[in-house]
Amino acid sequence: MFFTDFVMGTLSPFIIQYLLWSNIFSQQSESINGFTLNDMMYYYGFALVISRLNNGYDLIQTFSRHVQNGELEVYITKPYGYLSQRLFTFFGESILYLLPLFIVFLIKFITDYPVEKGLSVFIISVLMIISVIVLSQLLCFFLSFSIAIMSFWVIEYNILLSFIILSSSLFGGVLLPPSFWPDWILPLMKYNPFRFIISAPAEFFVKMNYSLFKEIIIGGTCYLLFFYAFIHSMWKKGIKNYNGAGG
């Protein structure tokens, strides 16, 4: 399952992007919107892998099933809260996708990392990378749970899945980096939560820009707090309408 998902969901789209952008850069200058061809390929490599690492499809599907089948009682009576249970499950399911992310990092390190920067800079870079990965995972979880919690009122969870799949691809920068969109829509593409989950981490991993790191930490944390408050509020309302015999 993992191998099939990796080939179909990551490797195949990357090959398509490589063929497309190689042709575009062959007819343009060496740099487009601050990206060289090398940068662009690493961006898509990271973005595609991160989009597999940070996805809440199973979370939405599982929560919807628990609500519709009246199974929430089994979980909310356990010592740990339901949100914590789903969070640890989400982390556990994501671990496998750290391997392709590590492979992309390894390739970039071997080919691009300037050795003269020294060990201290390398350690700081690694800590920044880990911080961004953890924050993007947390943000993905809370955003996905915010969508999943609508299952208290939306019976067909496929509607919710379709929304998050489309939003991740479009607003998350998997289809196109945010800086390539027209100026009139650029604020939306730069400051929506999906960008801090996928495209902003991908761009940071390519360029290792400190100002972008600060933007990710500040923007991601703000959205994290917002979604946590939203979940807390909607859970109270939803659980009142919840029917244990079935949603």
Buried (B, 14 or more C-beta within 10 A) or exposed (E): EEEEEBEEBBBEBBEEBBEEBEEEBEEEEEEBEEBBBBBBBBBBBBBBBBBBBBBBBBBBBBBBEBBBEBBBEEBBEEEEEBBEBBBEBBEEEBEBBBEBBEEBBEEBEEEEBEEEEEEEEBEEBEEBBEBBBEBBBBBBBBBBBBBBBBBBEBEEBEEBBEBBEEBBBBBBBBBEBBBBBEEEEEEEBBBBBBBBBBBBBBBBBBBBEEEBBEBBBEBBBBBBEBBBEBBEEBBEEBBEEBEEEEB
